Each structure stands twice: as C-alpha cells, then as structure tokens.
Amino acid sequence: MRDEVRLAVPATPEFLRLARVTATGLASRLGFTFDEVEDLRLAIDELCYALIGSKGRPGTVELRYMVLGEALEVEGVGNFDEAIADITLSELSERILTALVDEHDLAPTDGHPRFRLLKRRSGG
C-alpha cells in the first residue's frame, strides 16, 4: 500500500494544527499506537516550527505525507517570499527528533527550507 496526501497551509503557527491533524489521522489509520501518534505529532511540530519560526513567515508550507505500509514519511517545504540561505536544528531539537522518529533531516534546497521524517509503526 502506498497512498499520498498533499497539504499546503499558510506559514503561520495557527495553521500548523492542520499539519498535525493530517499526520495523526494517517498514523491512526496505519495502526500506530497512541504513543507513536503523539511522537509523530510532536515531530511534525518541531520540524514545521524549524521552517517558519515562532511568528511565521510570508508564504506557505507544503507537506506531502506518504503512507508506506508500516510507516509514514512526511516531507515539508517552505515556499516563502524571501529565500532562506541556512536552516538548522538546535541540539535540543535534534535530540527530541532522534527520540521521536526513525529518520529525520532538515536542509535548504535552492533557497527553500525542507524537512523529511520517517516514522515506522512498532513491529513494522
């Protein structure tokens, strides 16, 4: 099974709820445990805020959720009015994400900050 869901939201904190709700809905559909769903929700928050900051940016965040059988992969890209030359995670954010998901990365590509995460279902 490989389904894909795409979502584009304004790059402001109040719209990131939609990114979390979409991820949790798909993870629940895959049979993730409550704790795994919560881990995914927190990881989405951490990476989205890394893209937009605490106040947001002019532009959008485009998310792509790929259902991969026993896992969910999420990619996000910031399409902002201004180019972002460098983007990094704090040491604390790195530790949090390492504990929450199986894989993650954050990097700029052609002036657009991007992230990717992969969360596998336990036993998957």
C-alpha positions as a printed Julia matrix, in Angstrom:
124×3 Matrix{Float64}:
  0.0    0.0    0.0
  1.35   3.45  -0.94
 -1.0    6.4   -0.65
 -0.06  10.05  -0.76
 -1.72  13.11   0.75
 -0.66  16.68  -0.01
 -1.42  19.73   2.07
 -0.46  23.39   1.65
 -1.02  25.82   4.54
 -0.05  29.42   5.26
  3.32  29.53   7.03
  1.88  30.73  10.33
  1.68  28.86  13.65
 -2.14  28.77  13.77
 -2.31  26.72  10.55
  0.23  24.1   11.66
 -2.59  22.34  13.51
 -3.74  21.08  10.11
 -0.31  19.52   9.52
 -0.52  17.71  12.86
 -4.12  16.57  12.39
 -3.34  15.15   8.95
 -0.32  13.24  10.28
 -2.18  11.85  13.28
 -5.14  10.77  11.15
 -2.91   8.88   8.74
 -0.86   7.31  11.53
 -4.04   6.15  13.28
 -5.21   4.62  10.01
 -1.92   2.69   9.87
 -2.49   1.28  13.35
  0.15   3.32  15.17
 -0.17   3.2   18.94
 -1.32   6.26  20.87
  2.29   6.96  21.9
  3.56   6.61  18.32
  0.88   9.02  17.09
  1.85  11.51  19.79
  5.55  11.16  18.87
  4.71  11.89  15.24
  2.59  14.89  16.17
  5.42  16.36  18.24
  7.97  15.73  15.48
  5.77  17.48  12.9
  5.52  20.46  15.27
  9.28  20.57  15.82
 10.14  20.48  12.11
  7.41  22.85  10.97
  8.46  25.42  13.57
 12.06  24.99  12.39
 10.82  26.07   8.94
  8.63  29.01   9.92
  9.91  30.18  13.3
  7.66  31.11  16.2
  5.94  34.01  14.4
  5.61  32.53  10.92
  6.75  33.8    7.52
  5.05  35.22   4.45
  4.37  32.23   2.2
  3.26  28.63   2.55
  4.38  25.29   3.89
  3.67  22.4    1.54
  3.52  18.96   3.1
  3.5   15.56   1.46
  2.51  12.52   3.52
  3.39   9.11   2.09
  1.75   6.03   3.58
  4.32   3.25   3.21
  2.64   0.15   4.58
  4.07   0.05   8.11
  5.47   3.61   8.06
  4.58   7.22   7.4
  7.0    9.54   5.63
  6.41  13.28   5.74
  8.19  15.86   3.62
  7.74  19.58   4.1
  8.98  22.55   2.1
  8.76  26.23   2.92
  7.77  28.38  -0.03
  8.48  31.79   1.41
  8.61  35.26  -0.09
 12.27  35.51   0.91
 14.96  32.87   0.29
 16.34  31.03   3.32
 20.08  30.5    2.96
 20.68  28.42   6.07
 18.47  26.49   8.43
 19.49  24.21  11.26
 18.04  22.44  14.25
 19.19  23.2   17.76
 20.96  20.44  19.66
 17.82  20.01  21.78
 15.59  19.71  18.71
 17.96  17.11  17.23
 17.75  15.05  20.43
 13.97  15.34  20.56
 13.55  14.27  16.93
 16.0   11.4   17.29
 13.89  10.09  20.19
 10.56  10.59  18.37
 11.07   9.33  14.81
 13.15   6.77  12.97
 14.69   9.22  10.49
 14.72  12.99  10.06
 16.58  15.71   8.23
 16.3   19.44   7.64
 18.2   21.39   4.99
 17.77  24.21   2.49
 17.4   23.28  -1.17
 17.51  26.04  -3.78
 16.64  28.66  -1.16
 13.7   26.65   0.19
 13.99  25.0    3.61
 12.91  21.37   3.53
 12.43  18.59   6.04
 11.78  14.89   5.88
 10.83  12.45   8.59
 10.04   8.78   8.7
  8.09   7.09  11.5
  7.68   3.32  11.48
  4.94   1.53  13.35
  6.29  -0.65  16.15
  6.79  -4.15  14.91
  6.81  -2.76  11.36
